[in-house]
């Protein structure tokens, strides 16, 4: 379909409704309509498998489902059946449900590098709990984050370090410092500069590039030597790298780790896991000062725990991680070939582990461009592909991927025209998409 003919009037009206009542028009900034071409931000009606339908009646092949959380596809039968079994039994009680014990045993069997686990509803709660635990255990105030990685928490200790720091006291922001990914020397220098002040190092163990040989083990050794806690944020890498996390794949055991996203296949659940000595500080069987660790009314909703157990069983029994890598490899090869075939192979670039692909849209000078991203997204949407990233789910079929590659080729043909013209503006259809982290609206 030509992008000039592709319109979303019902979605456009719904977006206005959303903005009138909900700040930003969405409950996650990454889902905001500013992340999509003007007037082409579909509002979703429903989803099944790898497909979603918008309220205008269009069907899309969906990538990055639920911001990487729906890795098995929407309404996965094993997950929904597990949830359905619990719904009639009640979801929340004044005392722990036996499902909490079952879910903890299932998690610790899946992630054997952890000794204890506590569940919550979102990733930020888990990472912030890890930071609090590290500060309590070390008696130190500072947090060292990996500065090359985009997101760790909605809480002040992290958001104060971003361009959206309004409302966060400078005194809080000053307690967060950063280190570069892959550079042990720079991290050692930081730890020496703030000797006995840094409570923890927190990072995603891997991102768009593989960790340099020996890097994670070296980071573990550095943390031990300087007496700080090593925290792996496995919100993305958990399950997509391995059902036991990147820590299992790379053979490095952190002190604490956090899981979420794929853990519930769209149901709200996250986890803080780690060494018993640290985790028990949030419990009752120790003599130290108690840590207020993840005390949440809805943290152990039975249906979300049931979803997580079903997800873990499915991953292990059906080899889902291997499927994600194979599907992503097929997609990456197809997209790269399509881009090269249209003469834009140096401008539309697929990056990342095949189970977690993103794409870069580069301008005439090879620099990242929001304008060219807008052009690209418009063509994908008109072709029935909803793809803020190329992160796959196991519900994708070869036919889905082949169609995606065909649509990418059509988008790349227009991309070539814009490059030749030296100006993508005529193909944008309005304002360009915007980055999430920016100081002004």
ZAMARGU-4260 file (C-alpha; in steps of 0.2 Angstrom, whole numbers, plus 5000, padded with zeros to 4 digits):
<rodrens>
0) 5000/5000/5000 | 5006/5018/4996 | 5010/5027/5012 | 5000/5042/5006 | 4984/5031/5005
5) 4989/5022/5022 | 4979/5031/5036 | 4974/5027/5053 | 4959/5038/5058 | 4952/5028/5072
10) 4970/5026/5080 | 4973/5044/5078 | 4957/5048/5087 | 4961/5036/5100 | 4978/5043/5103
15) 4970/5060/5106 | 4959/5052/5119 | 4974/5044/5127 | 4984/5060/5128 | 4969/5069/5136
20) 4968/5057/5150 | 4986/5049/5151 | 5002/5059/5152 | 5012/5055/5136 | 4997/5045/5129
25) 5005/5028/5135 | 5010/5020/5151 | 5028/5017/5144 | 5037/5031/5135 | 5044/5018/5122
30) 5026/5015/5117 | 5022/5034/5114 | 5015/5040/5098 | 5031/5051/5096 | 5040/5035/5093
35) 5031/5033/5076 | 5028/5044/5061 | 5015/5057/5063 | 4997/5051/5063 | 5003/5033/5060
40) 5004/5026/5078 | 4992/5011/5078 | 4982/5008/5093 | 4980/4990/5096 | 4964/4980/5097
45) 4971/4963/5100 | 4985/4951/5096 | 4988/4932/5093 | 5004/4924/5090 | 5016/4935/5080
50) 5002/4946/5073 | 4992/4961/5080 | 4977/4970/5074 | 4974/4989/5076 | 4957/4997/5079
55) 4957/5003/5061 | 4956/4984/5056 | 4974/4982/5050 | 4984/4967/5053 | 5003/4968/5057
60) 5017/4956/5059 | 5024/4962/5076 | 5042/4964/5081 | 5048/4969/5099 | 5032/4962/5106
65) 5027/4971/5122 | 5044/4979/5123 | 5053/4962/5121 | 5041/4954/5134 | 5030/4943/5123
70) 5044/4931/5117 | 5032/4916/5114 | 5019/4926/5104 | 5002/4933/5110 | 4990/4922/5119
75) 5001/4907/5119 | 4991/4892/5124 | 5002/4885/5137 | 5003/4902/5146 | 4985/4907/5145
80) 4979/4889/5151 | 4991/4890/5166 | 4984/4908/5170 | 4966/4902/5167 | 4968/4888/5180
85) 4973/4900/5193 | 4960/4914/5190 | 4946/4904/5197 | 4956/4900/5213 | 4959/4918/5218
90) 4974/4929/5214 | 4979/4937/5230 | 4978/4932/5249 | 4982/4938/5266 | 4996/4925/5267
95) 5008/4917/5254 | 5000/4905/5242 | 5008/4888/5239 | 5010/4894/5221 | 5024/4906/5227
100) 5034/4891/5233 | 5031/4882/5217 | 5036/4897/5207 | 5052/4900/5217 | 5057/4882/5215
105) 5054/4883/5196 | 5064/4899/5194 | 5079/4893/5204 | 5079/4876/5195 | 5079/4886/5178
110) 5092/4899/5185 | 5103/4888/5195 | 5117/4901/5198 | 5104/4910/5210 | 5101/4904/5228
115) 5086/4914/5232 | 5073/4924/5222 | 5059/4937/5226 | 5046/4942/5213 | 5039/4959/5209
120) 5029/4966/5195 | 5041/4977/5185 | 5059/4978/5181 | 5062/4995/5190 | 5057/4988/5207
125) 5069/4973/5205 | 5084/4984/5200 | 5080/4997/5213 | 5079/4983/5226 | 5096/4976/5220
130) 5103/4994/5223 | 5096/4995/5240 | 5102/4978/5245 | 5120/4982/5239 | 5120/4999/5248
135) 5114/4990/5264 | 5127/4976/5263 | 5142/4987/5259 | 5137/5003/5269 | 5142/5013/5253
140) 5131/5027/5245 | 5137/5027/5227 | 5130/5017/5212 | 5140/5014/5196 | 5130/5011/5181
145) 5135/5006/5164 | 5134/5022/5154 | 5133/5014/5137 | 5117/5005/5141 | 5100/5014/5139
150) 5089/5010/5154 | 5089/5002/5171 | 5075/5009/5181 | 5062/5023/5183 | 5068/5027/5200
155) 5079/5042/5205 | 5095/5034/5206 | 5095/5030/5187 | 5083/5043/5179 | 5093/5057/5187
160) 5108/5052/5175 | 5097/5055/5160 | 5091/5070/5151 | 5074/5068/5159 | 5080/5072/5176
165) 5067/5085/5181 | 5061/5083/5199 | 5076/5073/5205 | 5087/5081/5218 | 5105/5085/5213
170) 5111/5076/5229 | 5103/5060/5223 | 5110/5062/5205 | 5128/5065/5212 | 5128/5047/5220
175) 5127/5039/5203 | 5142/5037/5192 | 5145/5028/5176 | 5158/5016/5168 | 5160/5011/5150
180) 5155/4994/5144 | 5170/4983/5139 | 5183/4993/5147 | 5190/4985/5163 | 5204/4998/5165
185) 5192/5013/5165 | 5181/5004/5178 | 5196/5000/5189 | 5200/5018/5189 | 5183/5023/5194
190) 5183/5011/5208 | 5200/5018/5214 | 5194/5036/5212 | 5179/5032/5223 | 5188/5020/5234
195) 5176/5012/5247 | 5161/5023/5241 | 5154/5012/5227 | 5141/5000/5233 | 5138/4991/5216
200) 5141/4989/5198 | 5125/4987/5188 | 5125/4982/5169 | 5117/4972/5156 | 5129/4958/5154
205) 5128/4959/5135 | 5120/4971/5122 | 5121/4974/5104 | 5139/4967/5104 | 5146/4952/5113
210) 5156/4955/5129 | 5175/4955/5125 | 5184/4939/5130 | 5187/4939/5149 | 5177/4955/5152
215) 5163/4949/5163 | 5175/4938/5173 | 5186/4953/5175 | 5172/4964/5181 | 5168/4951/5194
220) 5186/4950/5200 | 5186/4969/5201 | 5170/4970/5211 | 5177/4957/5223 | 5193/4966/5225
225) 5185/4983/5228 | 5171/4975/5240 | 5156/4980/5229 | 5141/4970/5223 | 5140/4965/5205
230) 5123/4966/5198 | 5118/4959/5181 | 5102/4967/5174 | 5095/4952/5164 | 5078/4960/5159
235) 5082/4958/5141 | 5096/4944/5141 | 5086/4933/5152 | 5078/4919/5142 | 5083/4927/5125
240) 5102/4923/5128 | 5098/4907/5138 | 5083/4902/5149 | 5096/4903/5163 | 5102/4920/5158
245) 5118/4927/5150 | 5126/4923/5166 | 5124/4905/5162 | 5129/4907/5144 | 5145/4916/5148
250) 5149/4907/5164 | 5150/4921/5176 | 5140/4922/5192 | 5135/4939/5198 | 5131/4943/5216
255) 5113/4948/5211 | 5103/4948/5195 | 5086/4954/5189 | 5074/4946/5177 | 5058/4951/5169
260) 5051/4954/5152 | 5051/4937/5144 | 5048/4929/5161 | 5029/4932/5160 | 5026/4932/5141
265) 5016/4948/5144 | 5010/4945/5161 | 5017/4957/5174 | 5031/4948/5184 | 5049/4952/5187
270) 5062/4944/5199 | 5077/4949/5210 | 5089/4934/5212 | 5106/4931/5219 | 5117/4925/5233
275) 5108/4919/5249 | 5120/4929/5260 | 5114/4945/5252 | 5096/4941/5248 | 5092/4935/5266
280) 5096/4953/5272 | 5078/4956/5266 | 5072/4941/5276 | 5071/4936/5295 | 5085/4924/5297
285) 5100/4935/5300 | 5107/4947/5313 | 5110/4962/5303 | 5099/4978/5300 | 5084/4973/5290
290) 5082/4978/5272 | 5065/4983/5266 | 5066/4972/5251 | 5052/4971/5238 | 5036/4971/5249
295) 5023/4973/5236 | 5004/4969/5237 | 5003/4962/5220 | 5021/4955/5218 | 5015/4937/5220
300) 4998/4937/5210 | 4995/4919/5207 | 4991/4920/5189 | 5007/4929/5185 | 5017/4916/5194
305) 5008/4903/5185 | 5012/4912/5168 | 5030/4912/5173 | 5031/4894/5177 | 5023/4890/5160
310) 5035/4901/5151 | 5050/4893/5159 | 5043/4875/5155 | 5040/4880/5137 | 5057/4887/5135
315) 5066/4872/5142 | 5055/4859/5134 | 5053/4867/5117 | 5071/4874/5115 | 5063/4892/5113
320) 5080/4901/5114 | 5087/4891/5100 | 5071/4895/5090 | 5073/4914/5093 | 5091/4913/5087
325) 5086/4904/5071 | 5072/4915/5067 | 5082/4931/5070 | 5097/4924/5059 | 5085/4921/5045
330) 5077/4939/5047 | 5094/4947/5049 | 5101/4939/5033 | 5085/4943/5023 | 5085/4962/5029
335) 5104/4964/5025 | 5102/4956/5008 | 5087/4967/5004 | 5096/4983/5010 | 5111/4978/5000
340) 5101/4974/4984 | 5093/4992/4985 | 5110/5000/4987 | 5107/5005/5005 | 5117/4991/5014
345) 5128/5004/5023 | 5113/5014/5029 | 5100/5001/5035 | 5110/4991/5047 | 5104/4976/5058
350) 5113/4974/5074 | 5113/4964/5090 | 5112/4946/5095 | 5100/4937/5083 | 5087/4934/5097
355) 5087/4952/5100 | 5089/4962/5084 | 5088/4981/5082 | 5091/4991/5066 | 5100/5008/5063
360) 5095/5020/5050 | 5110/5030/5044 | 5110/5046/5034 | 5121/5051/5019 | 5136/5054/5031
365) 5133/5037/5040 | 5126/5045/5056 | 5110/5039/5065 | 5095/5049/5058 | 5078/5050/5066
370) 5072/5057/5049 | 5077/5041/5039 | 5070/5031/5053 | 5053/5039/5051 | 5054/5036/5032
375) 5058/5018/5035 | 5045/5015/5048 | 5031/5023/5037 | 5035/5011/5024 | 5035/4996/5035
380) 5018/5001/5043 | 5010/5003/5026 | 5016/4985/5022 | 5009/4978/5037 | 5025/4977/5048
385) 5025/4985/5065 | 5044/4985/5069 | 5051/4998/5081 | 5065/4984/5082 | 5068/4967/5074
390) 5066/4958/5090 | 5058/4941/5086 | 5046/4930/5095 | 5045/4911/5093 | 5027/4913/5085
395) 5034/4920/5069 | 5033/4909/5054 | 5045/4908/5039 | 5031/4916/5029 | 5030/4931/5041
400) 5049/4934/5039 | 5048/4932/5020 | 5034/4945/5020 | 5044/4956/5031 | 5060/4955/5020
405) 5049/4960/5005 | 5042/4975/5014 | 5059/4980/5020 | 5065/4979/5001 | 5051/4991/4996
410) 5056/5003/5010 | 5074/5002/5005 | 5070/5007/4987 | 5062/5023/4994 | 5077/5025/5006
415) 5088/5025/4991 | 5078/5039/4983 | 5079/5050/4998 | 5098/5047/4999 | 5100/5052/4981
420) 5090/5067/4984 | 5100/5071/4999 | 5084/5075/5009 | 5072/5063/5016 | 5059/5077/5020
425) 5047/5073/5006 | 5045/5056/5012 | 5042/5059/5031 | 5023/5064/5030 | 5026/5076/5045
430) 5038/5078/5060 | 5051/5065/5063 | 5050/5052/5076 | 5059/5057/5092 | 5071/5049/5105
435) 5063/5044/5122 | 5076/5053/5132 | 5075/5071/5128 | 5074/5086/5140 | 5059/5095/5131
440) 5043/5089/5123
</rodrens>
